[in-house]
Amino acid sequence: MVKARRKSDLPVKICAVCGRPFSWRRKWARDWEQVRYCSERCRGARGGAAKPRPDAGA
């Protein structure tokens, strides 16, 4: 029987946008080395300020 891992034993990285630490996730198992962002929100904000939507001013 395989022992369960504690969450504190998982690898941790620092998000390139917000600077917060985030832990390894199973869905990132194949490409953990390339993961740089903690969430989709940070991945979308990676270019700096968010671009305004064309219909936002109307």
mmCIF file as Biopython writes it, N, C-alpha, C and O atoms, coordinates in Angstrom:
data_model
#
loop_
_atom_site.group_PDB
_atom_site.id
_atom_site.type_symbol
_atom_site.label_atom_id
_atom_site.label_alt_id
_atom_site.label_comp_id
_atom_site.label_asym_id
_atom_site.label_entity_id
_atom_site.label_seq_id
_atom_site.pdbx_PDB_ins_code
_atom_site.Cartn_x
_atom_site.Cartn_y
_atom_site.Cartn_z
_atom_site.occupancy
_atom_site.B_iso_or_equiv
_atom_site.auth_seq_id
_atom_site.auth_asym_id
_atom_site.pdbx_PDB_model_num
ATOM 1   N N  . MET A ? 1  ? 0.835   -1.185 0.000   1.0 0.0 1  A 1 
ATOM 2   C CA . MET A ? 1  ? 0.000   0.000  0.000   1.0 0.0 1  A 1 
ATOM 3   C C  . MET A ? 1  ? 0.885   1.256  0.000   1.0 0.0 1  A 1 
ATOM 4   O O  . MET A ? 1  ? 1.881   1.319  0.721   1.0 0.0 1  A 1 
ATOM 5   N N  . VAL A ? 2  ? 0.522   2.233  -0.797  1.0 0.0 2  A 1 
ATOM 6   C CA . VAL A ? 2  ? 1.295   3.459  -0.938  1.0 0.0 2  A 1 
ATOM 7   C C  . VAL A ? 2  ? 0.884   4.445  0.146   1.0 0.0 2  A 1 
ATOM 8   O O  . VAL A ? 2  ? -0.303  4.660  0.392   1.0 0.0 2  A 1 
ATOM 9   N N  . LYS A ? 3  ? 1.884   5.043  0.792   1.0 0.0 3  A 1 
ATOM 10  C CA . LYS A ? 3  ? 1.595   6.058  1.803   1.0 0.0 3  A 1 
ATOM 11  C C  . LYS A ? 3  ? 1.152   7.346  1.121   1.0 0.0 3  A 1 
ATOM 12  O O  . LYS A ? 3  ? 1.680   7.713  0.072   1.0 0.0 3  A 1 
ATOM 13  N N  . ALA A ? 4  ? 0.196   8.022  1.709   1.0 0.0 4  A 1 
ATOM 14  C CA . ALA A ? 4  ? -0.264  9.305  1.180   1.0 0.0 4  A 1 
ATOM 15  C C  . ALA A ? 4  ? 0.784   10.378 1.475   1.0 0.0 4  A 1 
ATOM 16  O O  . ALA A ? 4  ? 1.416   10.376 2.531   1.0 0.0 4  A 1 
ATOM 17  N N  . ARG A ? 5  ? 0.950   11.279 0.535   1.0 0.0 5  A 1 
ATOM 18  C CA . ARG A ? 5  ? 1.864   12.402 0.736   1.0 0.0 5  A 1 
ATOM 19  C C  . ARG A ? 5  ? 1.146   13.532 1.450   1.0 0.0 5  A 1 
ATOM 20  O O  . ARG A ? 5  ? -0.040  13.771 1.223   1.0 0.0 5  A 1 
ATOM 21  N N  . ARG A ? 6  ? 1.858   14.207 2.293   1.0 0.0 6  A 1 
ATOM 22  C CA . ARG A ? 6  ? 1.306   15.401 2.919   1.0 0.0 6  A 1 
ATOM 23  C C  . ARG A ? 6  ? 1.471   16.565 1.955   1.0 0.0 6  A 1 
ATOM 24  O O  . ARG A ? 6  ? 2.414   16.601 1.165   1.0 0.0 6  A 1 
ATOM 25  N N  . LYS A ? 7  ? 0.556   17.506 2.026   1.0 0.0 7  A 1 
ATOM 26  C CA . LYS A ? 7  ? 0.615   18.660 1.137   1.0 0.0 7  A 1 
ATOM 27  C C  . LYS A ? 7  ? 1.908   19.454 1.343   1.0 0.0 7  A 1 
ATOM 28  O O  . LYS A ? 7  ? 2.426   20.053 0.400   1.0 0.0 7  A 1 
ATOM 29  N N  . SER A ? 8  ? 2.421   19.458 2.556   1.0 0.0 8  A 1 
ATOM 30  C CA . SER A ? 8  ? 3.655   20.185 2.834   1.0 0.0 8  A 1 
ATOM 31  C C  . SER A ? 8  ? 4.876   19.515 2.194   1.0 0.0 8  A 1 
ATOM 32  O O  . SER A ? 8  ? 5.930   20.141 2.080   1.0 0.0 8  A 1 
ATOM 33  N N  . ASP A ? 9  ? 4.748   18.247 1.775   1.0 0.0 9  A 1 
ATOM 34  C CA . ASP A ? 9  ? 5.857   17.543 1.135   1.0 0.0 9  A 1 
ATOM 35  C C  . ASP A ? 9  ? 5.927   17.768 -0.373  1.0 0.0 9  A 1 
ATOM 36  O O  . ASP A ? 9  ? 6.901   17.363 -1.008  1.0 0.0 9  A 1 
ATOM 37  N N  . LEU A ? 10 ? 4.911   18.409 -0.957  1.0 0.0 10 A 1 
ATOM 38  C CA . LEU A ? 10 ? 4.874   18.628 -2.401  1.0 0.0 10 A 1 
ATOM 39  C C  . LEU A ? 10 ? 5.801   19.780 -2.792  1.0 0.0 10 A 1 
ATOM 40  O O  . LEU A ? 10 ? 6.042   20.677 -1.985  1.0 0.0 10 A 1 
ATOM 41  N N  . PRO A ? 11 ? 6.324   19.763 -4.023  1.0 0.0 11 A 1 
ATOM 42  C CA . PRO A ? 11 ? 7.175   20.861 -4.479  1.0 0.0 11 A 1 
ATOM 43  C C  . PRO A ? 11 ? 6.395   22.177 -4.547  1.0 0.0 11 A 1 
ATOM 44  O O  . PRO A ? 11 ? 5.184   22.181 -4.768  1.0 0.0 11 A 1 
ATOM 45  N N  . VAL A ? 12 ? 7.095   23.276 -4.355  1.0 0.0 12 A 1 
ATOM 46  C CA . VAL A ? 12 ? 6.478   24.604 -4.350  1.0 0.0 12 A 1 
ATOM 47  C C  . VAL A ? 12 ? 7.238   25.502 -5.317  1.0 0.0 12 A 1 
ATOM 48  O O  . VAL A ? 12 ? 8.458   25.400 -5.446  1.0 0.0 12 A 1 
ATOM 49  N N  . LYS A ? 13 ? 6.498   26.390 -6.002  1.0 0.0 13 A 1 
ATOM 50  C CA . LYS A ? 13 ? 7.084   27.413 -6.873  1.0 0.0 13 A 1 
ATOM 51  C C  . LYS A ? 13 ? 6.481   28.757 -6.496  1.0 0.0 13 A 1 
ATOM 52  O O  . LYS A ? 13 ? 5.477   28.817 -5.787  1.0 0.0 13 A 1 
ATOM 53  N N  . ILE A ? 14 ? 7.097   29.836 -6.974  1.0 0.0 14 A 1 
ATOM 54  C CA . ILE A ? 14 ? 6.605   31.188 -6.765  1.0 0.0 14 A 1 
ATOM 55  C C  . ILE A ? 14 ? 6.023   31.682 -8.085  1.0 0.0 14 A 1 
ATOM 56  O O  . ILE A ? 14 ? 6.672   31.581 -9.126  1.0 0.0 14 A 1 
ATOM 57  N N  . CYS A ? 15 ? 4.809   32.214 -8.046  1.0 0.0 15 A 1 
ATOM 58  C CA . CYS A ? 15 ? 4.132   32.702 -9.244  1.0 0.0 15 A 1 
ATOM 59  C C  . CYS A ? 15 ? 4.907   33.889 -9.825  1.0 0.0 15 A 1 
ATOM 60  O O  . CYS A ? 15 ? 5.348   34.771 -9.088  1.0 0.0 15 A 1 
ATOM 61  N N  . ALA A ? 16 ? 5.067   33.903 -11.155 1.0 0.0 16 A 1 
ATOM 62  C CA . ALA A ? 16 ? 5.816   34.957 -11.831 1.0 0.0 16 A 1 
ATOM 63  C C  . ALA A ? 16 ? 5.077   36.293 -11.838 1.0 0.0 16 A 1 
ATOM 64  O O  . ALA A ? 16 ? 5.704   37.333 -12.042 1.0 0.0 16 A 1 
ATOM 65  N N  . VAL A ? 17 ? 3.763   36.292 -11.622 1.0 0.0 17 A 1 
ATOM 66  C CA . VAL A ? 17 ? 2.984   37.525 -11.663 1.0 0.0 17 A 1 
ATOM 67  C C  . VAL A ? 17 ? 2.718   38.076 -10.264 1.0 0.0 17 A 1 
ATOM 68  O O  . VAL A ? 17 ? 3.068   39.218 -9.965  1.0 0.0 17 A 1 
ATOM 69  N N  . CYS A ? 18 ? 2.098   37.262 -9.411  1.0 0.0 18 A 1 
ATOM 70  C CA . CYS A ? 18 ? 1.678   37.770 -8.095  1.0 0.0 18 A 1 
ATOM 71  C C  . CYS A ? 18 ? 2.704   37.525 -6.994  1.0 0.0 18 A 1 
ATOM 72  O O  . CYS A ? 18 ? 2.623   38.142 -5.931  1.0 0.0 18 A 1 
ATOM 73  N N  . GLY A ? 19 ? 3.669   36.634 -7.229  1.0 0.0 19 A 1 
ATOM 74  C CA . GLY A ? 19 ? 4.708   36.384 -6.251  1.0 0.0 19 A 1 
ATOM 75  C C  . GLY A ? 19 ? 4.310   35.459 -5.114  1.0 0.0 19 A 1 
ATOM 76  O O  . GLY A ? 19 ? 5.076   35.280 -4.167  1.0 0.0 19 A 1 
ATOM 77  N N  . ARG A ? 20 ? 3.128   34.872 -5.193  1.0 0.0 20 A 1 
ATOM 78  C CA . ARG A ? 20 ? 2.675   33.956 -4.143  1.0 0.0 20 A 1 
ATOM 79  C C  . ARG A ? 20 ? 3.187   32.544 -4.404  1.0 0.0 20 A 1 
ATOM 80  O O  . ARG A ? 20 ? 3.348   32.145 -5.557  1.0 0.0 20 A 1 
ATOM 81  N N  . PRO A ? 21 ? 3.441   31.795 -3.353  1.0 0.0 21 A 1 
ATOM 82  C CA . PRO A ? 21 ? 3.857   30.401 -3.526  1.0 0.0 21 A 1 
ATOM 83  C C  . PRO A ? 21 ? 2.658   29.530 -3.900  1.0 0.0 21 A 1 
ATOM 84  O O  . PRO A ? 21 ? 1.547   29.751 -3.418  1.0 0.0 21 A 1 
ATOM 85  N N  . PHE A ? 22 ? 2.894   28.533 -4.767  1.0 0.0 22 A 1 
ATOM 86  C CA . PHE A ? 22 ? 1.843   27.573 -5.090  1.0 0.0 22 A 1 
ATOM 87  C C  . PHE A ? 22 ? 2.452   26.186 -5.179  1.0 0.0 22 A 1 
ATOM 88  O O  . PHE A ? 22 ? 3.618   26.023 -5.540  1.0 0.0 22 A 1 
ATOM 89  N N  . SER A ? 23 ? 1.639   25.183 -4.843  1.0 0.0 23 A 1 
ATOM 90  C CA . SER A ? 23 ? 2.109   23.806 -4.757  1.0 0.0 23 A 1 
ATOM 91  C C  . SER A ? 23 ? 1.829   23.034 -6.039  1.0 0.0 23 A 1 
ATOM 92  O O  . SER A ? 23 ? 0.994   23.417 -6.859  1.0 0.0 23 A 1 
ATOM 93  N N  . TRP A ? 24 ? 2.556   21.939 -6.178  1.0 0.0 24 A 1 
ATOM 94  C CA . TRP A ? 24 ? 2.387   21.017 -7.280  1.0 0.0 24 A 1 
ATOM 95  C C  . TRP A ? 24 ? 0.966   20.491 -7.315  1.0 0.0 24 A 1 
ATOM 96  O O  . TRP A ? 24 ? 0.371   20.221 -6.271  1.0 0.0 24 A 1 
ATOM 97  N N  . ARG A ? 25 ? 0.419   20.343 -8.514  1.0 0.0 25 A 1 
ATOM 98  C CA . ARG A ? 25 ? -0.903  19.755 -8.707  1.0 0.0 25 A 1 
ATOM 99  C C  . ARG A ? 25 ? -0.776  18.578 -9.655  1.0 0.0 25 A 1 
ATOM 100 O O  . ARG A ? 25 ? 0.101   18.542 -10.518 1.0 0.0 25 A 1 
ATOM 101 N N  . ARG A ? 26 ? -1.649  17.640 -9.481  1.0 0.0 26 A 1 
ATOM 102 C CA . ARG A ? 26 ? -1.586  16.431 -10.309 1.0 0.0 26 A 1 
ATOM 103 C C  . ARG A ? 26 ? -1.732  16.752 -11.792 1.0 0.0 26 A 1 
ATOM 104 O O  . ARG A ? 26 ? -1.080  16.121 -12.624 1.0 0.0 26 A 1 
ATOM 105 N N  . LYS A ? 27 ? -2.579  17.725 -12.139 1.0 0.0 27 A 1 
ATOM 106 C CA . LYS A ? 27 ? -2.778  18.073 -13.546 1.0 0.0 27 A 1 
ATOM 107 C C  . LYS A ? 27 ? -1.526  18.699 -14.170 1.0 0.0 27 A 1 
ATOM 108 O O  . LYS A ? 27 ? -1.412  18.768 -15.393 1.0 0.0 27 A 1 
ATOM 109 N N  . TRP A ? 28 ? -0.588  19.153 -13.331 1.0 0.0 28 A 1 
ATOM 110 C CA . TRP A ? 28 ? 0.669   19.716 -13.828 1.0 0.0 28 A 1 
ATOM 111 C C  . TRP A ? 28 ? 1.787   18.689 -13.841 1.0 0.0 28 A 1 
ATOM 112 O O  . TRP A ? 28 ? 2.934   19.054 -14.097 1.0 0.0 28 A 1 
ATOM 113 N N  . ALA A ? 29 ? 1.507   17.438 -13.580 1.0 0.0 29 A 1 
ATOM 114 C CA . ALA A ? 29 ? 2.544   16.407 -13.428 1.0 0.0 29 A 1 
ATOM 115 C C  . ALA A ? 29 ? 3.435   16.292 -14.662 1.0 0.0 29 A 1 
ATOM 116 O O  . ALA A ? 29 ? 4.648   16.136 -14.529 1.0 0.0 29 A 1 
ATOM 117 N N  . ARG A ? 30 ? 2.862   16.366 -15.848 1.0 0.0 30 A 1 
ATOM 118 C CA . ARG A ? 30 ? 3.653   16.192 -17.083 1.0 0.0 30 A 1 
ATOM 119 C C  . ARG A ? 30 ? 4.571   17.363 -17.370 1.0 0.0 30 A 1 
ATOM 120 O O  . ARG A ? 30 ? 5.661   17.176 -17.911 1.0 0.0 30 A 1 
ATOM 121 N N  . ASP A ? 31 ? 4.148   18.571 -17.017 1.0 0.0 31 A 1 
ATOM 122 C CA . ASP A ? 31 ? 4.942   19.749 -17.387 1.0 0.0 31 A 1 
ATOM 123 C C  . ASP A ? 31 ? 5.208   20.697 -16.220 1.0 0.0 31 A 1 
ATOM 124 O O  . ASP A ? 31 ? 5.162   21.916 -16.385 1.0 0.0 31 A 1 
ATOM 125 N N  . TRP A ? 32 ? 5.482   20.143 -15.054 1.0 0.0 32 A 1 
ATOM 126 C CA . TRP A ? 32 ? 5.756   20.947 -13.865 1.0 0.0 32 A 1 
ATOM 127 C C  . TRP A ? 32 ? 6.919   21.909 -14.079 1.0 0.0 32 A 1 
ATOM 128 O O  . TRP A ? 32 ? 6.917   23.012 -13.532 1.0 0.0 32 A 1 
ATOM 129 N N  . GLU A ? 33 ? 7.900   21.508 -14.858 1.0 0.0 33 A 1 
ATOM 130 C CA . GLU A ? 33 ? 9.069   22.370 -15.101 1.0 0.0 33 A 1 
ATOM 131 C C  . GLU A ? 33 ? 8.689   23.650 -15.854 1.0 0.0 33 A 1 
ATOM 132 O O  . GLU A ? 33 ? 9.352   24.673 -15.687 1.0 0.0 33 A 1 
ATOM 133 N N  . GLN A ? 34 ? 7.640   23.616 -16.677 1.0 0.0 34 A 1 
ATOM 134 C CA . GLN A ? 34 ? 7.232   24.775 -17.467 1.0 0.0 34 A 1 
ATOM 135 C C  . GLN A ? 34 ? 6.171   25.635 -16.784 1.0 0.0 34 A 1 
ATOM 136 O O  . GLN A ? 34 ? 5.905   26.745 -17.244 1.0 0.0 34 A 1 
ATOM 137 N N  . VAL A ? 35 ? 5.562   25.160 -15.707 1.0 0.0 35 A 1 
ATOM 138 C CA . VAL A ? 35 ? 4.519   25.912 -15.015 1.0 0.0 35 A 1 
ATOM 139 C C  . VAL A ? 35 ? 5.138   27.137 -14.356 1.0 0.0 35 A 1 
ATOM 140 O O  . VAL A ? 35 ? 6.113   27.023 -13.614 1.0 0.0 35 A 1 
ATOM 141 N N  . ARG A ? 36 ? 4.562   28.324 -14.632 1.0 0.0 36 A 1 
ATOM 142 C CA . ARG A ? 36 ? 5.095   29.564 -14.073 1.0 0.0 36 A 1 
ATOM 143 C C  . ARG A ? 36 ? 4.059   30.377 -13.305 1.0 0.0 36 A 1 
ATOM 144 O O  . ARG A ? 36 ? 4.414   31.261 -12.525 1.0 0.0 36 A 1 
ATOM 145 N N  . TYR A ? 37 ? 2.776   30.080 -13.525 1.0 0.0 37 A 1 
ATOM 146 C CA . TYR A ? 37 ? 1.708   30.887 -12.949 1.0 0.0 37 A 1 
ATOM 147 C C  . TYR A ? 37 ? 0.817   30.045 -12.041 1.0 0.0 37 A 1 
ATOM 148 O O  . TYR A ? 37 ? 0.597   28.864 -12.308 1.0 0.0 37 A 1 
ATOM 149 N N  . CYS A ? 38 ? 0.304   30.646 -10.971 1.0 0.0 38 A 1 
ATOM 150 C CA . CYS A ? 38 ? -0.499  29.916 -9.996  1.0 0.0 38 A 1 
ATOM 151 C C  . CYS A ? 38 ? -1.937  29.702 -10.452 1.0 0.0 38 A 1 
ATOM 152 O O  . CYS A ? 38 ? -2.615  28.803 -9.954  1.0 0.0 38 A 1 
ATOM 153 N N  . SER A ? 39 ? -2.412  30.522 -11.398 1.0 0.0 39 A 1 
ATOM 154 C CA . SER A ? 39 ? -3.811  30.431 -11.805 1.0 0.0 39 A 1 
ATOM 155 C C  . SER A ? 39 ? -3.987  30.967 -13.222 1.0 0.0 39 A 1 
ATOM 156 O O  . SER A ? 39 ? -3.076  31.557 -13.802 1.0 0.0 39 A 1 
ATOM 157 N N  . GLU A ? 40 ? -5.177  30.745 -13.757 1.0 0.0 40 A 1 
ATOM 158 C CA . GLU A ? 40 ? -5.509  31.288 -15.081 1.0 0.0 40 A 1 
ATOM 159 C C  . GLU A ? 40 ? -5.533  32.816 -15.028 1.0 0.0 40 A 1 
ATOM 160 O O  . GLU A ? 40 ? -5.164  33.476 -15.999 1.0 0.0 40 A 1 
ATOM 161 N N  . ARG A ? 41 ? -5.956  33.369 -13.920 1.0 0.0 41 A 1 
ATOM 162 C CA . ARG A ? 41 ? -6.003  34.820 -13.773 1.0 0.0 41 A 1 
ATOM 163 C C  . ARG A ? 41 ? -4.599  35.426 -13.901 1.0 0.0 41 A 1 
ATOM 164 O O  . ARG A ? 41 ? -4.411  36.416 -14.607 1.0 0.0 41 A 1 
ATOM 165 N N  . CYS A ? 42 ? -3.629  34.836 -13.225 1.0 0.0 42 A 1 
ATOM 166 C CA . CYS A ? 42 ? -2.257  35.329 -13.314 1.0 0.0 42 A 1 
ATOM 167 C C  . CYS A ? 42 ? -1.679  35.092 -14.707 1.0 0.0 42 A 1 
ATOM 168 O O  . CYS A ? 42 ? -0.926  35.921 -15.218 1.0 0.0 42 A 1 
ATOM 169 N N  . ARG A ? 43 ? -2.022  33.984 -15.308 1.0 0.0 43 A 1 
ATOM 170 C CA . ARG A ? 43 ? -1.535  33.699 -16.659 1.0 0.0 43 A 1 
ATOM 171 C C  . ARG A ? 43 ? -2.064  34.735 -17.643 1.0 0.0 43 A 1 
ATOM 172 O O  . ARG A ? 43 ? -1.354  35.127 -18.569 1.0 0.0 43 A 1 
ATOM 173 N N  . GLY A ? 44 ? -3.299  35.179 -17.452 1.0 0.0 44 A 1 
ATOM 174 C CA . GLY A ? 44 ? -3.891  36.197 -18.309 1.0 0.0 44 A 1 
ATOM 175 C C  . GLY A ? 44 ? -3.303  37.575 -18.073 1.0 0.0 44 A 1 
ATOM 176 O O  . GLY A ? 44 ? -3.294  38.408 -18.979 1.0 0.0 44 A 1 
ATOM 177 N N  . ALA A ? 45 ? -2.813  37.824 -16.873 1.0 0.0 45 A 1 
ATOM 178 C CA . ALA A ? 45 ? -2.267  39.133 -16.509 1.0 0.0 45 A 1 
ATOM 179 C C  . ALA A ? 45 ? -0.758  39.198 -16.706 1.0 0.0 45 A 1 
ATOM 180 O O  . ALA A ? 45 ? -0.128  40.164 -16.274 1.0 0.0 45 A 1 
ATOM 181 N N  . ARG A ? 46 ? -0.168  38.204 -17.341 1.0 0.0 46 A 1 
ATOM 182 C CA . ARG A ? 46 ? 1.292   38.122 -17.436 1.0 0.0 46 A 1 
ATOM 183 C C  . ARG A ? 46 ? 1.929   39.255 -18.209 1.0 0.0 46 A 1 
ATOM 184 O O  . ARG A ? 46 ? 3.111   39.535 -18.008 1.0 0.0 46 A 1 
ATOM 185 N N  . GLY A ? 47 ? 1.182   39.927 -19.100 1.0 0.0 47 A 1 
ATOM 186 C CA . GLY A ? 47 ? 1.745   41.001 -19.906 1.0 0.0 47 A 1 
ATOM 187 C C  . GLY A ? 47 ? 1.709   42.347 -19.215 1.0 0.0 47 A 1 
ATOM 188 O O  . GLY A ? 47 ? 1.974   43.361 -19.860 1.0 0.0 47 A 1 
ATOM 189 N N  . GLY A ? 48 ? 1.401   42.399 -17.958 1.0 0.0 48 A 1 
ATOM 190 C CA . GLY A ? 48 ? 1.303   43.663 -17.239 1.0 0.0 48 A 1 
ATOM 191 C C  . GLY A ? 48 ? -0.147  44.015 -17.031 1.0 0.0 48 A 1 
ATOM 192 O O  . GLY A ? 48 ? -0.939  43.169 -16.616 1.0 0.0 48 A 1 
ATOM 193 N N  . ALA A ? 49 ? -0.508  45.247 -17.312 1.0 0.0 49 A 1 
ATOM 194 C CA . ALA A ? 49 ? -1.886  45.688 -17.118 1.0 0.0 49 A 1 
ATOM 195 C C  . ALA A ? 49 ? -2.805  45.002 -18.125 1.0 0.0 49 A 1 
ATOM 196 O O  . ALA A ? 49 ? -2.430  44.768 -19.274 1.0 0.0 49 A 1 
ATOM 197 N N  . ALA A ? 50 ? -3.988  44.693 -17.677 1.0 0.0 50 A 1 
ATOM 198 C CA . ALA A ? 50 ? -4.953  44.049 -18.558 1.0 0.0 50 A 1 
ATOM 199 C C  . ALA A ? 50 ? -5.393  45.021 -19.638 1.0 0.0 50 A 1 
ATOM 200 O O  . ALA A ? 50 ? -5.555  46.214 -19.382 1.0 0.0 50 A 1 
ATOM 201 N N  . LYS A ? 51 ? -5.584  44.514 -20.835 1.0 0.0 51 A 1 
ATOM 202 C CA . LYS A ? 51 ? -6.035  45.350 -21.942 1.0 0.0 51 A 1 
ATOM 203 C C  . LYS A ? 51 ? -7.518  45.642 -21.771 1.0 0.0 51 A 1 
ATOM 204 O O  . LYS A ? 51 ? -8.290  44.737 -21.454 1.0 0.0 51 A 1 
ATOM 205 N N  . PRO A ? 52 ? -7.928  46.885 -21.974 1.0 0.0 52 A 1 
ATOM 206 C CA . PRO A ? 52 ? -9.350  47.201 -21.847 1.0 0.0 52 A 1 
ATOM 207 C C  . PRO A ? 52 ? -10.154 46.556 -22.983 1.0 0.0 52 A 1 
ATOM 208 O O  . PRO A ? 52 ? -9.709  46.499 -24.129 1.0 0.0 52 A 1 
ATOM 209 N N  . ARG A ? 53 ? -11.337 46.080 -22.634 1.0 0.0 53 A 1 
ATOM 210 C CA . ARG A ? 53 ? -12.192 45.482 -23.664 1.0 0.0 53 A 1 
ATOM 211 C C  . ARG A ? 53 ? -12.779 46.581 -24.525 1.0 0.0 53 A 1 
ATOM 212 O O  . ARG A ? 53 ? -13.078 47.658 -24.011 1.0 0.0 53 A 1 
ATOM 213 N N  . PRO A ? 54 ? -12.957 46.347 -25.828 1.0 0.0 54 A 1 
ATOM 214 C CA . PRO A ? 54 ? -13.501 47.384 -26.721 1.0 0.0 54 A 1 
ATOM 215 C C  . PRO A ? 54 ? -14.910 47.822 -26.334 1.0 0.0 54 A 1 
ATOM 216 O O  . PRO A ? 54 ? -15.263 48.983 -26.543 1.0 0.0 54 A 1 
ATOM 217 N N  . ASP A ? 55 ? -15.724 46.930 -25.778 1.0 0.0 55 A 1 
ATOM 218 C CA . ASP A ? 55 ? -17.098 47.282 -25.439 1.0 0.0 55 A 1 
ATOM 219 C C  . ASP A ? 55 ? -17.248 47.772 -23.989 1.0 0.0 55 A 1 
ATOM 220 O O  . ASP A ? 55 ? -18.370 48.026 -23.551 1.0 0.0 55 A 1 
ATOM 221 N N  . ALA A ? 56 ? -16.168 47.907 -23.253 1.0 0.0 56 A 1 
ATOM 222 C CA . ALA A ? 56 ? -16.223 48.292 -21.841 1.0 0.0 56 A 1 
ATOM 223 C C  . ALA A ? 56 ? -16.639 49.752 -21.681 1.0 0.0 56 A 1 
ATOM 224 O O  . ALA A ? 56 ? -17.286 50.091 -20.690 1.0 0.0 56 A 1 
ATOM 225 N N  . GLY A ? 57 ? -16.291 50.616 -22.612 1.0 0.0 57 A 1 
ATOM 226 C CA . GLY A ? 57 ? -16.595 52.031 -22.483 1.0 0.0 57 A 1 
ATOM 227 C C  . GLY A ? 57 ? -17.996 52.386 -22.946 1.0 0.0 57 A 1 
ATOM 228 O O  . GLY A ? 57 ? -18.460 53.492 -22.668 1.0 0.0 57 A 1 
ATOM 229 N N  . ALA A ? 58 ? -18.666 51.521 -23.618 1.0 0.0 58 A 1 
ATOM 230 C CA . ALA A ? 58 ? -19.989 51.840 -24.175 1.0 0.0 58 A 1 
ATOM 231 C C  . ALA A ? 58 ? -21.116 51.587 -23.230 1.0 0.0 58 A 1 
ATOM 232 O O  . ALA A ? 58 ? -22.275 51.814 -23.576 1.0 0.0 58 A 1 
#
